[in-house]
């Protein structure tokens, strides 16, 4: 199904223009109804249902048209940026008034996975999820060791960030790190220890993490 421009044809009769008009109307009702509300009634018409974008890696639209200030687009990561994963990711392009380039690309670094849990002392401690996004679980392994799992990521080259809230008397602290050999495409181990005594592992009051990229 295609759109016929320059319709109606004023050199033809209304009857002759009819089939083309019907085809154009059908085109609008199907193709133009993919991600917009169209003829839905009420105040929905014209609003987005969602936004669908092509990969603009080689599209000239990555360079802003004169007079435009910014746009959201999708493009594949370059091999130089991410050797192991060139998937398509969201970006924001804006006009750069500070030179030396005319436009500036900023990646919209969405959170791949994150989670916050509260830990109540016990044998073993009770782990309760307070907030999560694309997190499968955070589970207790042993004192000061917790396993984070999430749905499969493209690679293990993501950017993790972990922190812990101490559980104990004033003056004590909790320091969270990632187990050196546990980082995989589906999770990692978090090690929690006393900052003033790194040889002592401890169970914190809260534990949280963020994962970007990958």
C-alpha positions in Angstrom: 0.0 0.0 0.0 1.4 3.4 -1.1 0.4 7.0 -0.7 -0.6 8.8 -4.0 0.5 12.5 -3.8 -1.2 15.4 -5.7 -4.6 14.1 -5.0 -7.3 14.9 -6.0 -6.4 15.2 -9.7 -8.4 18.3 -10.8 -8.2 17.1 -14.4 -10.3 14.1 -13.6 -13.9 13.5 -12.5 -14.9 12.8 -8.9 -15.7 9.2 -9.8 -12.2 8.7 -11.3 -10.6 10.2 -8.3 -12.6 7.9 -6.0 -10.4 4.8 -6.0 -7.2 6.8 -5.3 -8.9 8.7 -2.5 -10.0 5.4 -1.0 -6.5 4.0 -1.2 -5.1 7.1 0.4 -7.6 6.9 3.2 -6.7 3.2 3.8 -3.0 4.2 3.8 -3.7 6.7 6.6 -5.8 4.3 8.6 -3.1 1.6 8.5 0.4 2.9 8.0 -0.2 6.2 9.8 -1.9 4.4 12.6 1.2 2.4 13.6 2.3 4.6 16.5 -0.2 7.4 16.6 -3.8 7.4 17.7 -5.8 8.0 14.6 -9.6 8.3 14.4 -9.8 6.9 17.9 -12.2 9.6 19.2 -12.1 11.8 22.3 -8.8 13.6 22.9 -6.5 10.7 21.8 -6.2 11.5 18.1 -2.8 12.8 17.1 -1.1 11.6 20.2 1.7 9.1 20.3 1.1 5.5 21.4 4.9 5.0 21.4 7.8 6.1 19.3 9.4 3.9 16.7 12.7 4.8 15.2 15.0 3.4 12.5 18.7 3.0 13.0 20.1 6.4 11.9 23.8 5.4 11.9 24.3 6.4 8.2 21.3 8.7 7.8 22.0 12.4 7.1 19.4 13.3 9.6 22.0 12.8 12.3 23.2 16.2 11.2 20.6 18.7 12.4 18.7 20.7 9.7 19.4 24.4 9.9 17.1 26.0 12.5 16.6 22.8 14.5 17.9 22.7 18.0 17.7 19.0 19.0 16.2 15.6 18.3 16.0 12.1 19.8 17.2 9.3 17.5 18.5 5.7 17.5 21.8 4.5 16.1 24.1 1.6 16.5 27.2 1.8 18.7 30.4 2.0 16.7 32.9 -0.9 17.1 35.4 1.6 18.5 32.9 2.5 21.2 31.8 -1.0 22.0 33.9 -3.7 20.4 31.8 -6.6 21.6 28.3 -5.2 21.1 27.1 -2.7 18.4 23.4 -2.8 19.2 21.1 0.1 18.5 20.7 2.5 21.3 19.0 5.9 21.9 20.8 9.2 21.5 20.0 12.9 21.8 21.5 15.3 19.2 21.7 19.0 19.9 23.1 22.1 18.3 26.5 22.7 19.8 27.2 26.5 20.1 30.5 25.9 21.8 32.3 24.5 18.7 34.5 22.9 17.4 31.7 20.6 16.0 28.3 21.8 14.7 26.3 19.1 16.5 26.8 17.0 19.6 25.6 13.5 20.2 24.8 12.5 23.7 23.9 8.9 24.4 20.8 8.4 26.6 22.3 5.9 29.0 19.4 4.0 30.2 19.6 1.8 33.3 19.9 -1.8 32.1 19.1 -3.1 35.6 18.9 -1.8 39.2 17.7 -2.8 42.6 17.4 -1.8 46.2 16.9 -4.3 49.0 16.5 -4.1 52.8 18.3 -6.7 54.9 17.0 -7.8 58.3 19.5 -9.6 60.6 18.9 -13.3 61.1 20.2 -16.7 60.4 20.2 -16.3 57.5 19.3 -12.6 57.0 16.0 -11.7 55.3 16.3 -9.9 52.0 13.3 -7.8 50.9 13.2 -6.1 47.5 12.1 -2.4 47.9 12.6 -1.4 44.3 13.8 -3.0 41.1 14.1 -2.7 37.3 15.1 -5.7 35.2 16.3 -7.4 38.3 15.7 -11.1 38.8 16.9 -11.3 42.4 19.4 -10.3 45.1 20.1 -13.3 47.3 22.1 -13.9 50.5 25.1 -16.3 50.0 27.1 -15.8 53.2 28.0 -13.0 55.6 28.7 -9.9 53.5 28.2 -11.7 50.2 25.1 -11.3 48.0 24.3 -12.5 44.5 22.6 -10.1 42.0 20.9 -11.7 39.0 19.2 -10.0 36.0 18.0 -10.9 32.5 20.7 -11.6 30.0 22.7 -8.6 28.7 24.5 -8.4 25.4 28.0 -8.6 27.0 29.6 -8.4 30.5 31.2 -5.1 29.5 28.6 -3.1 31.4 29.2 -0.3 34.0 28.2 -1.5 37.5 27.7 0.7 40.6 27.1 -0.8 44.0 26.6 0.7 47.5 25.6 -0.4 51.0 24.1 1.2 54.0 25.7 0.2 57.3 23.9 -1.9 59.9 25.4 -1.3 63.3 26.6 1.2 65.8 27.5 4.8 64.9 31.0 5.1 63.6 30.9 1.8 61.7 30.6 1.8 57.9 29.8 -0.6 55.1 31.8 -0.7 51.8 30.4 -2.6 48.8 32.5 -4.0 45.9 31.9 -6.5 43.1 33.5 -9.9 43.3 36.4 -9.8 40.8 35.6 -13.1 39.1 31.8 -13.0 39.3 30.8 -10.4 36.7 28.8 -12.1 34.0 26.1 -11.2 31.5 23.4 -12.2 34.0 24.8 -10.8 37.3 27.6 -10.6 39.8 28.4 -11.0 43.5 28.5 -8.0 45.8 30.9 -8.1 48.7 30.2 -5.9 51.7 32.9 -5.2 54.3 33.8 -2.8 57.0 35.7 0.2 55.5 37.8 0.5 58.6 38.6 -3.2 58.6 38.4 -4.6 55.0 39.2 -8.1 56.3 35.7 -8.2 58.0 32.6 -8.8 56.0 29.3 -7.6 57.2 25.6 -7.7 56.3 24.3 -4.2 55.6 20.9 -2.6 56.4 20.4 -1.9 52.7 22.1 -2.8 49.5 21.6 -1.3 46.0 23.1 -1.4 42.5 22.9 0.2 39.0 24.0 -1.3 35.7 24.6 0.9 32.6 25.7 0.1 29.1 27.0 -3.4 28.2 
